[in-house]
Amino acid sequence: MEEIKVYILENEFLKVELLNLGAIIKKIELKNKNGNKKNIVLGYDDIEKYRENPIYFGAVIGRTAGRIKDSKLKINNKIFNLDTNNDGNTLHGGKNSISHRFWNVKNIENGLCFSIKSPHLDNGYPANIEIKVSYILNKNELLIKFFATTDRLTYLNLTNHSYFNLSDNPNNTIYNDILKIDSDYLIEIDKNSIPYKTIKLDNNIFDFRQSKKLEEFFKENNKQKIIANDGIDHPYIFNNKIGKLEIENLESRIKMSVETNNPAVVIYTANYLQDIGFKKHSAICFETQEVPNLYIDKKINIYPNFINENINYEKYTKFTFETFK
């Protein structure tokens, strides 16, 4: 059995612990308003539990984040039958995806680069691909760079699945966090959490264009909220090519800003954490990515982004942390 190894990146602002399994973010430590160190991501105390990791704590997700309906991936009129692991659909790349495999690790300037190869028809996906994910510290910023090459036409949609809890107590819910998202459009989901319909966010409880406490959202009733098991598990479409959002906690006085060149972010409010012994809604995920299931909406220019031997996959997400008075 391969050993799970811990790698540490640290500067005067941040300390990040990473695993060679799943290229997982195990910890992100920074100081709260009182100067006390605070880990702001949830995870397991027992490192061996990451071998199972059914809710993907901190992992790189791929080959495709989210769900592929009926486990059928269509590329150039050809159907590829993917591994089925979620009510007849493919979730986060299928069973034993790259989230649960060991990656190679090497040092780079101010960071670490994790790499893995996925062979043709791995979990049903076409093409031999090589994926590289770099974690880079620059003062109070954690930059994640996603890069991949392929030997033929294929589809890739990667993300990181960290569960953030900015409060001083990891058992606290996210209800008192204040969230703001630069997004006019949300994609509604069906009963299987497959995105199927674009809606404008006017007069909608999912609207966070103006800063709003999450508590306000959780107090309201809404059919889409019920479908997501009393929370958010939806793609938001960013208004600009560089997508931005921010969240802050009034207790710890920690603010986190997120920037990405992905067109969307799936926001997930940890609606099933109670299933593995954690508290429901005690974290929030910002899964920057394309809309799952190769979603298309011509009106707002949302299309799948295919790669081939001449077109590489290049995405990034940057987390910036600060404390405020």
C-alpha positions in Angstrom: 0.0 0.0 0.0 1.5 3.3 -1.1 2.3 5.8 1.7 0.3 9.0 2.0 2.8 11.8 2.3 2.3 15.3 3.6 4.0 18.3 1.9 4.1 21.8 3.4 4.2 25.2 1.8 4.7 28.1 4.2 5.4 31.8 4.3 4.8 34.6 6.8 1.1 34.7 5.8 0.0 31.2 5.0 0.8 27.5 5.8 -0.7 24.9 3.4 -0.5 21.2 3.9 -0.9 19.0 0.8 -1.1 15.3 0.2 0.3 13.2 -2.7 -3.0 11.3 -2.6 -5.5 13.2 -4.8 -3.3 16.3 -4.8 -5.4 17.1 -1.7 -5.4 20.4 0.3 -5.3 19.1 3.9 -4.9 22.4 5.7 -4.8 26.1 5.0 -3.6 28.0 8.1 -3.6 31.7 8.6 -4.1 34.2 11.5 -7.4 35.5 12.6 -8.1 38.9 14.0 -6.4 38.1 17.3 -3.3 36.7 15.6 -4.2 33.1 16.4 -3.5 30.5 13.8 -6.7 29.1 12.2 -7.1 26.2 9.8 -9.9 27.2 7.4 -10.6 24.0 5.6 -12.3 20.9 6.9 -10.6 17.5 6.7 -9.8 14.3 8.6 -7.6 14.1 11.7 -6.7 10.5 10.7 -4.8 10.8 7.5 -5.7 7.2 6.4 -9.3 8.3 6.0 -8.3 10.2 2.9 -8.0 6.9 1.1 -11.8 6.6 1.1 -12.7 10.3 1.2 -16.3 9.9 -0.1 -17.0 13.6 -0.1 -13.7 14.6 -1.7 -12.3 16.8 1.1 -9.7 19.1 -0.6 -9.1 16.9 -3.6 -8.5 17.7 -7.3 -11.6 16.5 -9.1 -11.4 15.0 -12.6 -11.6 14.1 -15.3 -14.9 15.9 -15.1 -16.2 17.8 -12.0 -19.9 17.3 -11.3 -22.2 14.9 -12.9 -22.4 13.5 -16.4 -26.0 12.4 -17.1 -26.5 8.7 -17.7 -22.7 8.3 -17.7 -22.6 9.1 -21.5 -20.0 11.5 -22.8 -20.7 12.7 -26.3 -17.7 13.9 -28.4 -18.0 14.5 -32.1 -21.1 12.4 -32.3 -19.4 9.5 -30.6 -20.7 8.2 -27.2 -18.2 7.2 -24.6 -19.7 5.1 -21.7 -18.3 6.3 -18.5 -18.0 4.7 -15.1 -21.3 4.9 -13.2 -21.1 5.9 -9.5 -24.0 8.1 -8.7 -27.6 7.0 -9.3 -26.9 6.0 -12.9 -24.7 9.0 -13.6 -21.0 9.7 -13.4 -19.9 11.9 -10.5 -16.5 13.6 -10.3 -14.9 11.3 -12.8 -16.2 8.0 -11.6 -14.9 5.4 -9.1 -11.2 5.5 -8.3 -10.8 8.8 -10.1 -7.8 11.0 -9.9 -9.1 12.3 -6.6 -8.3 9.0 -5.0 -5.0 8.2 -6.8 -1.4 9.0 -5.9 0.3 11.9 -7.8 3.9 12.6 -8.5 5.2 15.7 -6.7 8.1 18.1 -7.4 9.2 21.4 -6.1 8.7 24.6 -8.1 9.3 28.2 -7.3 7.2 29.2 -4.2 5.2 26.0 -4.6 4.7 22.4 -5.6 3.6 20.7 -8.8 1.5 17.6 -8.7 1.3 15.5 -11.9 -0.6 12.3 -13.0 -1.2 10.4 -16.2 -4.6 9.1 -17.1 -4.7 6.5 -19.9 -7.1 6.2 -22.9 -10.5 4.9 -21.7 -9.6 5.5 -18.1 -13.1 5.2 -16.4 -14.4 5.4 -20.0 -12.9 8.8 -20.9 -11.1 9.1 -24.3 -7.4 10.1 -24.8 -4.2 9.7 -22.9 -3.8 12.8 -20.9 -1.2 14.2 -18.4 -2.5 16.6 -15.8 -0.4 19.0 -13.7 -1.7 21.0 -10.8 0.5 23.6 -9.2 0.0 25.1 -5.8 1.9 28.4 -5.4 2.1 30.8 -2.4 2.7 34.5 -3.0 2.3 36.5 0.2 -1.3 36.1 1.2 -2.4 34.3 -2.0 -2.7 30.6 -2.8 -2.7 30.1 -6.6 -3.8 26.8 -8.1 -2.9 26.3 -11.7 -4.4 23.5 -13.7 -2.6 22.3 -16.9 -3.2 19.3 -19.1 -2.1 17.8 -22.5 -3.8 15.2 -24.6 -3.0 13.0 -27.6 -6.5 13.3 -29.1 -9.8 15.2 -28.8 -11.3 14.9 -25.3 -13.1 16.8 -22.6 -11.7 17.8 -19.3 -13.2 19.8 -16.4 -11.1 20.0 -13.3 -11.6 21.7 -10.0 -10.5 21.7 -6.4 -13.0 20.5 -3.8 -11.9 22.2 -0.5 -14.5 22.8 2.2 -14.0 26.2 3.7 -15.0 27.2 7.3 -13.6 30.7 8.1 -15.1 30.9 11.7 -13.0 30.4 14.8 -14.8 27.1 15.5 -14.9 24.5 12.8 -18.2 23.2 14.2 -19.9 26.5 13.5 -22.3 26.7 10.5 -21.7 29.1 7.6 -24.9 31.0 8.3 -23.2 34.1 9.5 -20.7 34.2 6.6 -21.3 37.1 4.2 -21.1 36.1 0.5 -20.8 38.1 -2.7 -20.7 36.7 -6.2 -20.2 38.5 -9.5 -22.9 36.5 -11.2 -26.3 37.4 -12.9 -27.1 33.8 -13.8 -27.6 30.5 -12.1 -28.1 27.0 -13.6 -31.0 25.2 -12.0 -30.6 21.4 -11.3 -33.0 18.5 -11.6 -33.7 15.9 -8.9 -30.4 14.1 -9.8 -28.4 17.4 -9.5 -27.9 17.6 -13.2 -27.8 21.3 -14.5 -30.6 21.9 -17.0 -32.0 25.4 -17.0 -30.4 28.9 -16.9 -32.2 31.5 -14.8 -31.6 35.2 -14.2 -31.1 35.9 -10.5 -33.5 38.8 -10.2 -35.8 38.5 -7.1 -34.3 35.1 -6.2 -32.9 33.8 -2.9 -29.8 32.5 -4.8 -28.9 36.1 -5.7 -25.6 37.2 -4.0 -24.7 40.1 -6.3 -24.9 42.3 -3.3 -23.2 41.1 -0.1 -25.6 39.0 1.9 -25.4 36.8 5.0 -26.0 33.1 4.1 -28.4 33.0 7.0 -30.8 35.1 4.8 -30.7 32.4 2.1 -31.2 29.5 4.6 -34.3 31.2 6.1 -36.2 31.2 2.8 -38.1 28.4 1.1 -37.4 27.5 -2.5 -37.9 24.4 -4.7 -34.3 24.5 -5.9 -33.0 24.8 -2.4 -35.1 21.7 -1.4 -33.7 19.7 -4.4 -30.2 20.4 -3.1 -31.1 19.0 0.3 -31.8 22.4 1.9 -28.8 24.3 0.5 -26.9 25.4 -2.6 -25.3 22.9 -5.0 -25.6 25.0 -8.2 -23.4 26.5 -10.9 -23.2 30.3 -11.0 -22.1 31.9 -14.3 -19.5 34.7 -13.9 -20.3 38.0 -15.5 -16.8 38.5 -16.8 -13.9 36.4 -18.3 -12.2 36.7 -14.9 -14.7 35.5 -12.4 -14.8 36.9 -8.8 -16.4 36.2 -5.5 -15.7 36.9 -1.9 -16.7 35.6 1.5 -16.0 36.9 5.0 -16.6 35.8 8.6 -17.5 38.4 11.2 -16.2 36.2 14.1 -12.7 35.5 12.9 -12.6 38.6 10.7 -11.2 36.6 7.9 -12.0 37.5 4.3 -11.4 35.2 1.3 -11.5 36.4 -2.3 -11.6 34.0 -5.2 -10.5 34.8 -8.8 -10.6 32.4 -11.7 -10.5 32.2 -15.5 -13.2 29.5 -15.4 -16.7 30.5 -16.6 -18.5 29.2 -13.6 -18.4 28.1 -10.0 -20.4 25.4 -8.4 -21.2 26.6 -4.9 -21.9 23.7 -2.5 -23.0 24.4 1.1 -22.0 21.0 2.5 -25.6 19.7 2.5 -24.6 16.1 3.3 -21.7 16.5 5.7 -23.8 15.0 8.5 -23.6 11.7 6.6 -20.0 11.3 7.6 -20.1 12.7 11.1 -19.6 16.4 10.4 -22.1 19.2 10.9 -24.5 20.0 8.1 -23.7 23.4 6.5 -20.4 23.7 8.5 -18.5 24.5 5.3 -18.8 25.9 1.8 -17.1 24.8 -1.4 -16.2 27.0 -4.4 -15.7 24.5 -7.3 -14.5 26.8 -10.1 -15.0 25.0 -13.4 -17.1 24.8 -16.5 -20.8 24.0 -16.0 -21.0 20.2 -15.5 -22.5 17.8 -18.0 -21.2 19.8 -21.1 -24.0 22.3 -20.6 -24.7 24.7 -23.4 -26.5 28.1 -23.4 -25.9 30.0 -26.6 -27.6 33.2 -25.2 -25.0 33.7 -22.5 -22.1 32.1 -24.5 -21.7 28.9 -22.4 -20.1 26.0 -24.3 -18.0 23.0 -23.4 -14.3 23.6 -23.9 -12.7 20.6 -25.7 -9.0 20.0 -25.9 -6.9 18.2 -28.4 -3.2 17.5 -29.3 -2.9 21.2 -30.3 -5.0 22.8 -27.6 -3.9 22.4 -24.0 -6.1 22.8 -20.8 -5.0 25.9 -18.8 -7.1 27.1 -15.9 -6.4 28.8 -12.6 -8.0 29.7 -9.3 -6.5 32.2 -6.9 -7.5 32.5 -3.2 -6.6 35.7 -1.4 -6.9 35.9 2.3 -7.0 39.0 4.6 -8.2 39.9 8.1 -10.3 43.0 8.7 -11.3 45.1 11.7 
